[in-house]
Amino acid sequence: MPPLHTNEELPVDPAAVVALASEAGHLIVSMQARGLAEIRTKSTEIDLVTEADVASERFLSEGLAALAPQIDFWGEETNQAPNTEYYWIVDPIDGTVNYAAGVPIYSISIALNRGDETLFGLVLKLPSTDLYWAVRGEGAFHVHPDGREDRLQVNHVDRLDQAMLTTGFPYHRAQHKDNNQAEFAQLLPRARSIRVFGSAAIDLALVAAGVTCAHWEAWLNPWDIAAGKLLIEEAGGIVTTYGNDPYQLGKKSCIASNGQLSFHQELVDHLRTARTTLTETLFNE
């Protein structure tokens, strides 16, 4: 167990949340090893949910309620908006398509919010068990599987042609042309490389760790981004909309970068250029 810091604003011990996330991680890895009996679809034929998503959310909901019964729970699968000042935002498995296919890149994401402000966040990468966590105002950290702990720091790449980027594509990509294809085509020949790992929470953690330079994506939900946004901000990066306004939960678009302002503006400009080619858009940010 890492020696997590304390914060007077936190109504719960972060170490207890980390322990609970680790137990949930063990649960879903074990369920995958035994074989998944149920894989169904949600919004589209490529938007999957498994019995492990449901089991993980139930486990985390019950465990977090035991730690702090006064705090509401907002999870992906139940999707019940909170009514309390403090509330959890939880993705029980981020990267379900990877998980269901046996691709070893998925995660658990947990954030504790007070209103619109995220105070604590963690991303547990699975099945490797790399843990990324942050407390607002106290920095962001990476706990390796062997127990080593490093402070997270974004990199200082300031040129697109030297930058590794990550992105993702929406579940409606077969139904509408506003689906990130134009943005991808605009940036692909200009960036050093672009990767699509399939878990936005991990993508954001990698920006915070200085492994990648930026992540852009639209149609992320609060449970996809809340913890990762805090990681990036505490590691020295910035998170905006495509319009370069400060990102707030619920916005449709997101650019998370290392905070090099000229580089970030270059991303904004290219994404804006790409979107002018669309004859119909689903958002304007």
Backbone as CSV, one residue per row, in Angstrom:
resi,resn,N_x,N_y,N_z,CA_x,CA_y,CA_z,C_x,C_y,C_z
1,MET,0.833,-1.196,0.000,0.000,0.000,0.000,0.869,1.247,0.000
2,PRO,0.736,2.142,-0.956,1.557,3.348,-0.991,1.177,4.301,0.126
3,PRO,2.145,5.099,0.613,1.841,6.066,1.666,1.132,7.285,1.085
4,LEU,-0.180,7.183,0.879,-0.936,8.260,0.262,-1.025,9.457,1.197
5,HIS,-1.032,10.624,0.611,-1.129,11.855,1.376,-2.562,12.043,1.876
6,THR,-2.746,12.958,2.797,-4.074,13.297,3.284,-4.399,14.726,2.885
7,ASN,-5.661,15.038,2.852,-6.117,16.363,2.478,-7.341,16.671,3.319
8,GLU,-7.356,17.829,3.950,-8.445,18.159,4.864,-9.799,18.163,4.173
9,GLU,-9.819,18.392,2.865,-11.081,18.430,2.131,-11.623,17.044,1.825
10,LEU,-10.811,16.016,1.989,-11.229,14.668,1.635,-11.982,14.036,2.796
11,PRO,-13.224,13.611,2.561,-14.004,12.992,3.638,-13.763,11.497,3.777
12,VAL,-12.775,10.973,3.082,-12.484,9.547,3.117,-10.983,9.359,2.925
13,ASP,-10.450,8.284,3.460,-9.026,7.987,3.357,-8.718,7.456,1.955
14,PRO,-7.866,8.161,1.187,-7.550,7.679,-0.173,-6.972,6.269,-0.180
15,ALA,-6.225,5.913,0.857,-5.632,4.572,0.894,-6.706,3.492,0.894
16,ALA,-7.826,3.766,1.541,-8.919,2.797,1.568,-9.549,2.665,0.190
17,VAL,-9.610,3.759,-0.559,-10.164,3.719,-1.911,-9.235,2.935,-2.833
18,VAL,-7.934,3.154,-2.677,-6.967,2.396,-3.470,-7.095,0.901,-3.185
19,ALA,-7.235,0.538,-1.925,-7.382,-0.875,-1.567,-8.643,-1.462,-2.188
20,LEU,-9.724,-0.696,-2.184,-10.979,-1.166,-2.757,-10.844,-1.336,-4.269
21,ALA,-10.200,-0.375,-4.932,-9.991,-0.483,-6.382,-9.149,-1.706,-6.718
22,SER,-8.150,-1.981,-5.900,-7.303,-3.162,-6.127,-8.106,-4.443,-6.022
23,GLU,-9.023,-4.505,-5.050,-9.892,-5.678,-4.917,-10.803,-5.815,-6.135
24,ALA,-11.349,-4.700,-6.597,-12.200,-4.743,-7.793,-11.395,-5.195,-9.003
25,GLY,-10.146,-4.726,-9.099,-9.281,-5.158,-10.190,-9.056,-6.654,-10.180
26,HIS,-8.801,-7.192,-8.995,-8.616,-8.649,-8.872,-9.890,-9.381,-9.290
27,LEU,-11.042,-8.822,-8.922,-12.316,-9.442,-9.274,-12.489,-9.543,-10.780
28,ILE,-12.271,-8.445,-11.499,-12.555,-8.479,-12.938,-11.499,-9.259,-13.711
29,VAL,-10.257,-9.228,-13.246,-9.235,-10.062,-13.890,-9.572,-11.536,-13.695
30,SER,-10.033,-11.906,-12.505,-10.405,-13.294,-12.230,-11.610,-13.725,-13.053
31,MET,-12.580,-12.820,-13.193,-13.761,-13.156,-13.991,-13.387,-13.385,-15.449
32,GLN,-12.475,-12.583,-15.951,-12.031,-12.774,-17.332,-11.325,-14.117,-17.494
33,ALA,-10.512,-14.472,-16.531,-9.771,-15.736,-16.604,-10.713,-16.936,-16.588
34,ARG,-11.835,-16.804,-15.868,-12.795,-17.909,-15.805,-13.659,-17.998,-17.056
35,GLY,-13.708,-16.910,-17.821,-14.535,-16.884,-19.020,-15.799,-16.083,-18.789
36,LEU,-16.112,-15.191,-19.705,-17.269,-14.316,-19.564,-18.503,-14.976,-20.158
37,ALA,-19.533,-15.110,-19.342,-20.749,-15.787,-19.793,-21.685,-14.849,-20.520
38,GLU,-21.605,-13.549,-20.233,-22.556,-12.600,-20.817,-21.829,-11.369,-21.349
39,ILE,-21.977,-11.126,-22.634,-21.496,-9.904,-23.261,-22.649,-9.368,-24.095
40,ARG,-23.152,-8.190,-23.736,-24.282,-7.623,-24.455,-23.937,-6.213,-24.936
41,THR,-24.843,-5.615,-25.692,-24.608,-4.288,-26.247,-25.480,-3.264,-25.545
42,LYS,-25.065,-1.959,-25.682,-25.829,-0.867,-25.080,-26.298,0.088,-26.174
43,SER,-25.580,1.192,-26.375,-26.045,2.230,-27.299,-25.967,1.812,-28.758
44,THR,-24.951,1.015,-29.120,-24.798,0.504,-30.485,-24.273,-0.921,-30.404
45,GLU,-24.118,-1.551,-31.566,-23.644,-2.935,-31.606,-22.182,-3.067,-31.175
46,ILE,-21.454,-1.945,-31.122,-20.047,-2.026,-30.714,-19.821,-1.456,-29.320
47,ASP,-20.890,-1.068,-28.639,-20.813,-0.558,-27.268,-21.175,-1.715,-26.340
48,LEU,-20.161,-2.320,-25.736,-20.353,-3.568,-24.999,-20.429,-3.361,-23.496
49,VAL,-21.121,-4.279,-22.838,-21.105,-4.378,-21.381,-21.067,-5.866,-21.037
50,THR,-20.294,-6.229,-20.056,-20.171,-7.618,-19.625,-20.673,-7.758,-18.196
51,GLU,-20.835,-8.997,-17.752,-21.228,-9.185,-16.356,-20.161,-8.681,-15.395
52,ALA,-18.915,-8.581,-15.890,-17.848,-8.058,-15.037,-17.994,-6.553,-14.817
53,ASP,-18.452,-5.807,-15.837,-18.731,-4.383,-15.645,-19.740,-4.191,-14.521
54,VAL,-20.810,-4.972,-14.572,-21.880,-4.860,-13.585,-21.379,-5.278,-12.204
55,ALA,-20.631,-6.377,-12.152,-20.123,-6.866,-10.864,-19.131,-5.882,-10.258
56,SER,-18.255,-5.317,-11.091,-17.276,-4.359,-10.591,-17.967,-3.111,-10.059
57,GLU,-18.964,-2.604,-10.788,-19.665,-1.407,-10.313,-20.406,-1.680,-9.009
58,ARG,-21.040,-2.830,-8.910,-21.742,-3.163,-7.676,-20.758,-3.264,-6.510
59,PHE,-19.635,-3.917,-6.743,-18.615,-4.064,-5.689,-18.106,-2.694,-5.241
60,LEU,-17.805,-1.817,-6.194,-17.279,-0.501,-5.857,-18.340,0.373,-5.194
61,SER,-19.569,0.300,-5.680,-20.642,1.076,-5.083,-20.858,0.698,-3.626
62,GLU,-20.910,-0.591,-3.367,-21.123,-1.056,-1.993,-19.915,-0.739,-1.107
63,GLY,-18.723,-0.915,-1.660,-17.517,-0.648,-0.879,-17.338,0.823,-0.556
64,LEU,-17.604,1.693,-1.528,-17.470,3.131,-1.282,-18.557,3.617,-0.327
65,ALA,-19.742,3.039,-0.407,-20.809,3.397,0.522,-20.445,3.009,1.951
66,ALA,-19.761,1.891,2.103,-19.323,1.479,3.437,-18.267,2.436,3.989
67,LEU,-17.411,2.967,3.097,-16.385,3.908,3.544,-16.974,5.271,3.887
68,ALA,-17.972,5.712,3.121,-18.540,7.047,3.306,-19.987,7.040,2.827
69,PRO,-20.916,6.624,3.674,-22.313,6.480,3.239,-22.977,7.787,2.841
70,GLN,-22.384,8.924,3.218,-22.981,10.216,2.890,-22.647,10.691,1.482
71,ILE,-21.807,9.952,0.757,-21.345,10.377,-0.561,-22.089,9.596,-1.640
72,ASP,-22.700,10.316,-2.584,-23.419,9.671,-3.694,-22.450,8.968,-4.643
73,PHE,-23.003,8.043,-5.420,-22.228,7.242,-6.360,-22.787,7.445,-7.757
74,TRP,-21.904,7.842,-8.701,-22.288,8.026,-10.109,-21.419,7.090,-10.938
75,GLY,-21.978,5.963,-11.340,-21.244,4.965,-12.099,-21.750,4.848,-13.520
76,GLU,-20.920,4.319,-14.394,-21.288,4.217,-15.804,-22.519,3.354,-16.016
77,GLU,-22.590,2.211,-15.352,-23.644,1.250,-15.666,-24.996,1.659,-15.082
78,THR,-25.011,2.183,-13.862,-26.277,2.634,-13.278,-26.616,4.044,-13.733
79,ASN,-25.605,4.894,-13.913,-25.732,6.247,-14.469,-26.833,7.048,-13.773
80,GLN,-26.718,7.156,-12.457,-27.646,7.976,-11.679,-26.895,9.209,-11.197
81,ALA,-27.283,10.377,-11.712,-26.595,11.617,-11.364,-26.682,11.871,-9.862
82,PRO,-25.632,12.441,-9.272,-25.573,12.605,-7.817,-26.420,13.775,-7.328
83,ASN,-26.770,13.709,-6.045,-27.556,14.767,-5.403,-26.834,15.372,-4.197
84,THR,-25.613,14.949,-3.940,-24.873,15.436,-2.783,-23.702,16.301,-3.232
85,GLU,-23.177,17.098,-2.288,-22.046,17.963,-2.612,-20.830,17.141,-3.014
86,TYR,-20.522,16.118,-2.237,-19.446,15.187,-2.564,-20.050,13.980,-3.266
87,TYR,-19.372,13.483,-4.312,-19.868,12.297,-4.988,-18.720,11.596,-5.721
88,TRP,-18.888,10.287,-5.869,-17.940,9.470,-6.614,-18.347,9.439,-8.087
89,ILE,-17.345,9.435,-8.973,-17.567,9.200,-10.404,-16.726,7.984,-10.778
90,VAL,-17.381,6.926,-11.231,-16.704,5.630,-11.352,-16.954,4.986,-12.709
91,ASP,-15.879,4.560,-13.340,-15.967,3.666,-14.497,-15.463,2.305,-14.032
92,PRO,-16.357,1.305,-13.901,-15.950,0.013,-13.341,-15.013,-0.774,-14.243
93,ILE,-15.125,-0.591,-15.563,-14.146,-1.091,-16.534,-14.110,-0.097,-17.678
94,ASP,-13.037,0.634,-17.803,-12.860,1.524,-18.947,-12.024,0.777,-19.972
95,GLY,-12.619,0.514,-21.124,-11.980,-0.329,-22.123,-12.640,-1.695,-22.187
96,THR,-13.969,-1.706,-22.070,-14.701,-2.976,-22.054,-14.509,-3.776,-23.333
97,VAL,-14.420,-3.092,-24.478,-14.213,-3.824,-25.737,-12.884,-4.577,-25.692
98,ASN,-11.833,-3.928,-25.194,-10.557,-4.618,-25.007,-10.708,-5.787,-24.045
99,TYR,-11.349,-5.518,-22.924,-11.520,-6.535,-21.880,-12.246,-7.765,-22.424
100,ALA,-13.341,-7.532,-23.137,-14.131,-8.648,-23.659,-13.355,-9.465,-24.687
101,ALA,-12.440,-8.807,-25.408,-11.661,-9.496,-26.449,-10.376,-10.114,-25.913
102,GLY,-10.039,-9.834,-24.666,-8.806,-10.356,-24.097,-7.591,-9.484,-24.344
103,VAL,-7.794,-8.251,-24.794,-6.677,-7.312,-24.977,-6.291,-6.761,-23.603
104,PRO,-5.037,-6.859,-23.193,-4.653,-6.496,-21.823,-4.433,-4.991,-21.624
105,ILE,-5.436,-4.191,-22.022,-5.392,-2.742,-21.830,-6.792,-2.293,-21.423
106,TYR,-7.034,-2.219,-20.133,-8.298,-1.724,-19.611,-8.033,-1.219,-18.200
107,SER,-9.021,-0.596,-17.588,-8.729,0.076,-16.319,-9.984,0.249,-15.481
108,ILE,-9.757,0.628,-14.241,-10.794,1.124,-13.346,-10.474,2.583,-13.072
109,SER,-11.480,3.430,-13.147,-11.289,4.854,-12.898,-12.241,5.300,-11.794
110,ILE,-11.696,5.964,-10.771,-12.492,6.447,-9.641,-12.089,7.881,-9.351
111,ALA,-13.070,8.766,-9.249,-12.817,10.159,-8.881,-13.762,10.549,-7.754
112,LEU,-13.282,11.394,-6.874,-14.113,11.981,-5.835,-14.260,13.464,-6.125
113,ASN,-15.485,13.887,-6.332,-15.763,15.284,-6.646,-16.451,15.997,-5.497
114,ARG,-16.188,17.287,-5.403,-17.004,18.191,-4.608,-17.553,19.222,-5.584
115,GLY,-18.819,19.098,-5.918,-19.375,19.914,-6.984,-18.685,19.587,-8.296
116,ASP,-18.204,20.616,-8.985,-17.533,20.420,-10.270,-16.046,20.144,-10.122
117,GLU,-15.519,20.171,-8.910,-14.081,20.037,-8.693,-13.721,18.624,-8.259
118,THR,-12.796,18.010,-8.973,-12.299,16.689,-8.595,-11.190,16.848,-7.567
119,LEU,-11.357,16.206,-6.410,-10.403,16.319,-5.312,-9.411,15.161,-5.276
120,PHE,-9.853,13.999,-5.713,-9.023,12.794,-5.679,-9.386,11.941,-6.880
121,GLY,-8.397,11.314,-7.481,-8.673,10.441,-8.605,-7.642,9.345,-8.718
122,LEU,-8.079,8.204,-9.211,-7.145,7.113,-9.490,-7.533,6.415,-10.772
123,VAL,-6.533,5.918,-11.465,-6.714,5.036,-12.615,-5.861,3.804,-12.359
124,LEU,-6.498,2.668,-12.284,-5.798,1.399,-12.081,-5.752,0.669,-13.412
125,LYS,-4.573,0.614,-14.010,-4.395,-0.063,-15.295,-4.337,-1.564,-15.060
126,LEU,-5.097,-2.289,-15.868,-5.180,-3.737,-15.702,-4.907,-4.436,-17.037
127,PRO,-4.396,-5.666,-16.938,-4.132,-6.446,-15.727,-2.765,-6.174,-15.090
128,SER,-2.044,-5.151,-15.546,-0.685,-4.911,-15.048,-0.654,-4.411,-13.607
129,THR,-1.737,-3.794,-13.125,-1.897,-3.192,-11.791,-1.074,-1.921,-11.598
130,ASP,-0.632,-1.265,-12.681,-0.050,0.067,-12.535,-1.126,1.008,-11.990
131,LEU,-0.787,1.741,-10.933,-1.742,2.643,-10.298,-1.301,4.089,-10.491
132,TYR,-2.200,4.905,-11.016,-1.978,6.340,-11.155,-2.977,7.043,-10.240
133,TRP,-2.509,7.936,-9.386,-3.419,8.574,-8.444,-2.992,10.008,-8.196
134,ALA,-3.939,10.820,-7.761,-3.644,12.231,-7.494,-4.602,12.768,-6.445
135,VAL,-4.099,13.698,-5.653,-4.911,14.508,-4.751,-4.715,15.958,-5.165
136,ARG,-5.812,16.689,-5.322,-5.699,18.079,-5.783,-4.793,18.885,-4.868
137,GLY,-3.831,19.546,-5.507,-2.901,20.383,-4.775,-1.705,19.661,-4.199
138,GLU,-1.674,18.337,-4.343,-0.585,17.557,-3.752,0.189,16.731,-4.764
139,GLY,-0.131,16.870,-6.056,0.615,16.163,-7.077,-0.040,14.876,-7.516
140,ALA,0.568,14.261,-8.512,0.087,13.002,-9.082,1.240,12.003,-9.080
141,PHE,0.910,10.706,-8.940,1.925,9.689,-8.716,1.582,8.403,-9.463
142,HIS,2.631,7.641,-9.741,2.509,6.334,-10.396,3.124,5.303,-9.466
143,VAL,2.315,4.345,-9.049,2.804,3.225,-8.249,2.938,2.030,-9.185
144,HIS,4.174,1.575,-9.387,4.448,0.458,-10.280,4.011,-0.857,-9.637
145,PRO,3.830,-1.903,-10.438,3.435,-3.199,-9.872,4.384,-3.715,-8.800
146,ASP,5.677,-3.337,-8.869,6.625,-3.802,-7.849,6.658,-2.897,-6.621
147,GLY,5.792,-1.879,-6.567,5.698,-1.020,-5.406,6.459,0.290,-5.502
148,ARG,7.321,0.443,-6.493,8.024,1.721,-6.664,7.025,2.834,-6.966
149,GLU,7.283,4.014,-6.454,6.382,5.139,-6.682,7.149,6.314,-7.261
150,ASP,6.634,6.859,-8.361,7.221,8.025,-9.008,6.210,9.152,-9.022
151,ARG,6.704,10.381,-8.947,5.833,11.535,-9.146,5.617,11.722,-10.640
152,LEU,4.386,11.962,-11.048,4.074,12.153,-12.453,4.434,13.563,-12.894
153,GLN,4.974,13.649,-14.110,5.339,14.933,-14.704,5.142,14.826,-16.210
154,VAL,4.382,15.749,-16.775,4.203,15.758,-18.222,5.537,16.030,-18.907
155,ASN,5.630,15.670,-20.177,6.859,15.952,-20.918,6.830,17.388,-21.456
156,HIS,7.889,17.766,-22.154,8.013,19.151,-22.612,8.084,19.257,-24.140
157,VAL,7.585,18.256,-24.831,7.550,18.302,-26.292,6.667,19.474,-26.725
158,ASP,7.188,20.296,-27.627,6.428,21.478,-28.044,6.221,21.567,-29.555
159,ARG,6.461,20.450,-30.247,6.248,20.418,-31.693,5.419,19.197,-32.057
160,LEU,4.423,19.415,-32.896,3.535,18.329,-33.282,4.286,17.222,-33.999
161,ASP,5.269,17.564,-34.818,5.978,16.533,-35.570,6.893,15.688,-34.686
162,GLN,7.024,16.058,-33.417,7.799,15.261,-32.468,6.909,14.613,-31.407
163,ALA,5.608,14.724,-31.589,4.671,14.332,-30.541,3.997,12.998,-30.819
164,MET,3.901,12.162,-29.774,3.046,10.979,-29.810,1.700,11.351,-29.207
165,LEU,0.644,11.119,-29.979,-0.708,11.445,-29.561,-1.525,10.167,-29.381
166,THR,-2.603,10.284,-28.614,-3.587,9.203,-28.547,-4.969,9.793,-28.803
167,THR,-5.877,8.930,-29.212,-7.249,9.351,-29.454,-8.169,8.142,-29.346
168,GLY,-9.454,8.383,-29.559,-10.445,7.319,-29.574,-11.584,7.711,-30.479
169,PHE,-12.419,6.758,-30.806,-13.524,6.977,-31.745,-14.854,6.657,-31.077
170,PRO,-15.900,7.419,-31.383,-17.191,7.231,-30.707,-17.916,5.977,-31.195
171,TYR,-18.859,5.529,-30.376,-19.640,4.358,-30.735,-20.584,4.627,-31.906
172,HIS,-20.876,5.888,-32.201,-21.784,6.198,-33.307,-21.034,6.369,-34.632
173,ARG,-19.816,5.908,-34.722,-18.987,6.214,-35.897,-19.544,5.650,-37.202
174,ALA,-20.377,4.638,-37.141,-20.980,4.110,-38.370,-22.252,4.857,-38.745
175,GLN,-22.791,5.642,-37.816,-24.068,6.308,-38.057,-23.919,7.788,-38.432
176,HIS,-22.770,8.399,-38.128,-22.635,9.834,-38.370,-21.191,10.165,-38.737
177,LYS,-21.015,11.103,-39.655,-19.675,11.460,-40.117,-18.908,12.338,-39.141
178,ASP,-19.603,12.900,-38.159,-18.897,13.600,-37.083,-18.451,12.535,-36.090
179,ASN,-17.344,11.879,-36.430,-16.944,10.672,-35.704,-15.432,10.574,-35.491
180,ASN,-14.724,11.695,-35.606,-13.281,11.794,-35.383,-12.444,11.355,-36.579
181,GLN,-13.047,10.919,-37.649,-12.254,10.540,-38.818,-11.578,11.759,-39.459
182,ALA,-12.299,12.878,-39.542,-11.705,14.080,-40.126,-10.545,14.588,-39.284
183,GLU,-10.715,14.577,-37.970,-9.672,15.040,-37.063,-8.448,14.116,-37.129
184,PHE,-8.713,12.815,-37.175,-7.629,11.837,-37.267,-6.839,12.036,-38.566
185,ALA,-7.552,12.211,-39.675,-6.887,12.402,-40.973,-6.064,13.690,-40.994
186,GLN,-6.524,14.706,-40.293,-5.799,15.969,-40.239,-4.493,15.834,-39.453
187,LEU,-4.523,15.096,-38.368,-3.355,15.025,-37.486,-2.402,13.886,-37.841
188,LEU,-2.900,12.840,-38.482,-2.069,11.663,-38.750,-0.779,12.001,-39.509
189,PRO,-0.802,12.779,-40.591,0.450,13.046,-41.306,1.327,14.102,-40.629
190,ARG,0.820,14.721,-39.585,1.546,15.834,-38.970,2.192,15.460,-37.638
191,ALA,1.673,14.453,-36.970,2.222,14.023,-35.685,3.290,12.957,-35.901
192,ARG,4.156,12.799,-34.905,5.142,11.711,-34.980,4.444,10.367,-35.021
193,SER,3.405,10.209,-34.185,2.629,8.970,-34.198,1.322,9.198,-33.471
194,ILE,0.350,8.355,-33.772,-0.944,8.371,-33.094,-1.286,6.941,-32.707
195,ARG,-1.715,6.758,-31.483,-2.088,5.439,-30.988,-3.536,5.464,-30.501
196,VAL,-4.221,4.339,-30.652,-5.586,4.176,-30.160,-5.578,2.957,-29.247
197,PHE,-5.512,3.208,-27.942,-5.375,2.109,-26.971,-6.712,1.563,-26.501
198,GLY,-7.782,2.342,-26.586,-9.099,1.819,-26.235,-9.538,2.060,-24.817
199,SER,-8.795,2.860,-24.058,-9.206,3.237,-22.702,-8.803,4.682,-22.483
200,ALA,-9.775,5.576,-22.472,-9.468,7.002,-22.321,-8.787,7.282,-20.994
201,ALA,-9.181,6.576,-19.948,-8.563,6.794,-18.637,-7.065,6.494,-18.687
202,ILE,-6.685,5.425,-19.364,-5.268,5.103,-19.518,-4.588,6.129,-20.408
203,ASP,-5.248,6.532,-21.486,-4.678,7.561,-22.365,-4.328,8.820,-21.582
204,LEU,-5.214,9.257,-20.715,-4.975,10.465,-19.928,-3.849,10.250,-18.927
205,ALA,-3.805,9.080,-18.317,-2.727,8.775,-17.382,-1.365,8.809,-18.075
206,LEU,-1.317,8.364,-19.312,-0.051,8.357,-20.047,0.414,9.773,-20.375
207,VAL,-0.529,10.685,-20.624,-0.147,12.088,-20.796,0.442,12.622,-19.499
208,ALA,-0.217,12.343,-18.386,0.275,12.799,-17.082,1.660,12.243,-16.777
209,ALA,1.916,11.013,-17.219,3.201,10.366,-16.945,4.304,10.821,-17.886
210,GLY,3.983,11.638,-18.887,4.992,12.089,-19.835,5.320,11.074,-20.903
211,VAL,4.561,10.002,-20.978,4.795,8.974,-22.003,4.314,9.475,-23.360
212,THR,3.113,10.041,-23.387,2.577,10.650,-24.595,2.460,12.153,-24.373
213,CYS,2.175,12.877,-25.447,2.157,14.343,-25.375,0.755,14.913,-25.255
214,ALA,-0.227,14.232,-25.816,-1.593,14.754,-25.782,-2.578,13.653,-26.155
215,HIS,-3.807,13.841,-25.698,-4.931,12.986,-26.073,-6.074,13.893,-26.491
216,TRP,-6.688,13.606,-27.638,-7.904,14.334,-28.013,-9.014,13.331,-28.251
217,GLU,-10.225,13.722,-27.896,-11.370,12.839,-28.110,-12.642,13.614,-27.790
218,ALA,-13.721,13.259,-28.461,-15.035,13.829,-28.166,-15.960,12.735,-27.640
219,TRP,-17.056,13.179,-27.037,-18.091,12.297,-26.496,-17.607,11.427,-25.338
220,LEU,-16.638,11.918,-24.598,-16.264,11.239,-23.364,-17.289,11.570,-22.281
221,ASN,-17.539,10.610,-21.419,-18.442,10.810,-20.297,-17.649,11.188,-19.044
222,PRO,-18.305,11.747,-18.036,-17.579,12.129,-16.822,-16.758,10.993,-16.221
223,TRP,-17.278,9.761,-16.265,-16.533,8.649,-15.675,-15.302,8.278,-16.506
224,ASP,-15.250,8.684,-17.770,-14.068,8.431,-18.592,-12.918,9.374,-18.236
225,ILE,-13.244,10.583,-17.821,-12.253,11.658,-17.822,-11.958,12.285,-16.466
226,ALA,-12.856,12.155,-15.485,-12.697,12.915,-14.242,-11.362,12.641,-13.557
227,ALA,-11.029,11.383,-13.343,-9.779,11.054,-12.649,-8.569,11.432,-13.497
228,GLY,-8.610,11.124,-14.791,-7.478,11.415,-15.660,-7.209,12.897,-15.801
229,LYS,-8.255,13.707,-15.815,-8.081,15.159,-15.884,-7.290,15.656,-14.671
230,LEU,-7.641,15.173,-13.494,-6.906,15.583,-12.297,-5.453,15.136,-12.370
231,LEU,-5.204,13.914,-12.829,-3.829,13.440,-12.989,-3.016,14.405,-13.837
232,ILE,-3.580,14.810,-14.980,-2.855,15.682,-15.905,-2.606,17.048,-15.295
233,GLU,-3.614,17.617,-14.666,-3.449,18.944,-14.074,-2.421,18.934,-12.955
234,GLU,-2.425,17.892,-12.143,-1.450,17.805,-11.051,-0.052,17.481,-11.558
235,ALA,0.050,16.967,-12.783,1.355,16.669,-13.378,1.875,17.814,-14.242
236,GLY,1.120,18.917,-14.323,1.597,20.086,-15.044,0.983,20.318,-16.409
237,GLY,-0.005,19.508,-16.794,-0.631,19.665,-18.098,-1.927,20.450,-18.028
238,ILE,-2.604,20.553,-19.157,-3.872,21.262,-19.234,-4.890,20.432,-19.999
239,VAL,-6.169,20.707,-19.723,-7.266,20.020,-20.393,-8.272,21.070,-20.826
240,THR,-8.548,21.124,-22.126,-9.492,22.092,-22.679,-10.488,21.392,-23.588
241,THR,-11.440,22.163,-24.083,-12.305,21.703,-25.164,-11.592,21.929,-26.492
242,TYR,-12.210,21.492,-27.579,-11.649,21.763,-28.902,-11.588,23.263,-29.169
243,GLY,-12.443,24.027,-28.511,-12.430,25.474,-28.664,-11.428,26.169,-27.769
244,ASN,-10.633,25.392,-27.037,-9.584,25.892,-26.146,-10.140,26.586,-24.904
245,ASP,-11.362,26.261,-24.537,-11.909,26.710,-23.261,-11.589,25.665,-22.197
246,PRO,-11.472,26.070,-20.932,-11.205,25.083,-19.880,-12.260,23.977,-19.893
247,TYR,-11.796,22.735,-19.843,-12.732,21.612,-19.886,-13.481,21.499,-18.561
248,GLN,-14.781,21.278,-18.663,-15.619,20.978,-17.512,-16.376,19.698,-17.801
249,LEU,-16.629,18.914,-16.766,-17.344,17.650,-16.955,-18.678,17.914,-17.653
250,GLY,-18.953,17.094,-18.651,-20.164,17.235,-19.428,-19.946,17.863,-20.791
251,LYS,-18.789,18.512,-20.988,-18.475,19.058,-22.305,-18.294,17.921,-23.299
252,LYS,-18.525,18.208,-24.579,-18.499,17.165,-25.595,-17.092,16.840,-26.098
253,SER,-16.161,17.788,-25.987,-14.838,17.565,-26.578,-13.738,17.814,-25.560
254,CYS,-12.590,17.196,-25.806,-11.499,17.259,-24.850,-10.160,17.202,-25.571
255,ILE,-9.267,18.130,-25.217,-7.856,18.044,-25.587,-7.070,18.087,-24.292
256,ALA,-6.345,17.027,-24.005,-5.513,16.950,-22.806,-4.062,16.889,-23.256
257,SER,-3.279,17.876,-22.831,-1.907,17.936,-23.334,-0.914,18.201,-22.219
258,ASN,0.350,18.251,-22.609,1.439,18.501,-21.666,1.531,19.966,-21.242
259,GLY,0.663,20.803,-21.758,0.618,22.182,-21.306,1.548,23.132,-22.020
260,GLN,2.295,22.632,-22.999,3.103,23.536,-23.819,2.136,24.338,-24.701
261,LEU,2.039,25.643,-24.453,0.934,26.419,-24.993,0.931,26.488,-26.516
262,SER,2.102,26.644,-27.137,2.130,26.706,-28.593,1.728,25.367,-29.196
263,PHE,2.154,24.288,-28.576,1.792,22.941,-29.026,0.299,22.706,-28.852
264,HIS,-0.237,23.087,-27.703,-1.667,22.909,-27.460,-2.484,23.715,-28.464
265,GLN,-2.053,24.945,-28.733,-2.766,25.776,-29.702,-2.709,25.165,-31.096
266,GLU,-1.582,24.534,-31.429,-1.466,23.869,-32.729,-2.494,22.754,-32.857
267,LEU,-2.691,21.997,-31.781,-3.724,20.957,-31.794,-5.110,21.566,-31.976
268,VAL,-5.384,22.628,-31.238,-6.671,23.319,-31.363,-6.900,23.753,-32.807
269,ASP,-5.888,24.360,-33.415,-6.023,24.871,-34.786,-6.289,23.754,-35.783
270,HIS,-5.571,22.639,-35.638,-5.773,21.526,-36.570,-7.146,20.889,-36.389
271,LEU,-7.591,20.748,-35.156,-8.911,20.169,-34.932,-10.003,21.084,-35.465
272,ARG,-9.827,22.382,-35.299,-10.794,23.338,-35.846,-10.827,23.250,-37.374
273,THR,-9.640,23.165,-37.985,-9.573,23.045,-39.447,-10.278,21.784,-39.926
274,ALA,-10.019,20.663,-39.239,-10.641,19.396,-39.636,-12.158,19.482,-39.560
275,ARG,-12.662,20.129,-38.542,-14.115,20.163,-38.344,-14.815,21.091,-39.335
276,THR,-14.082,21.999,-39.954,-14.708,22.840,-40.978,-15.044,22.051,-42.235
277,THR,-14.468,20.861,-42.382,-14.751,20.035,-43.558,-16.045,19.239,-43.409
278,LEU,-16.610,19.207,-42.201,-17.819,18.432,-41.946,-19.048,19.216,-42.416
279,THR,-19.932,18.555,-43.095,-21.163,19.216,-43.552,-22.211,19.265,-42.437
280,GLU,-22.074,18.402,-41.441,-22.988,18.404,-40.309,-22.213,17.993,-39.072
281,THR,-22.371,18.726,-37.985,-21.638,18.424,-36.757,-22.608,18.124,-35.630
282,LEU,-22.115,17.385,-34.649,-22.938,17.017,-33.494,-22.679,17.903,-32.282
283,PHE,-21.657,18.750,-32.347,-21.403,19.704,-31.269,-20.579,20.852,-31.831
284,ASN,-20.566,21.932,-31.100,-19.773,23.103,-31.484,-19.035,23.610,-30.248
285,GLU,-17.819,23.156,-30.076,-16.990,23.573,-28.938,-15.594,23.875,-29.454
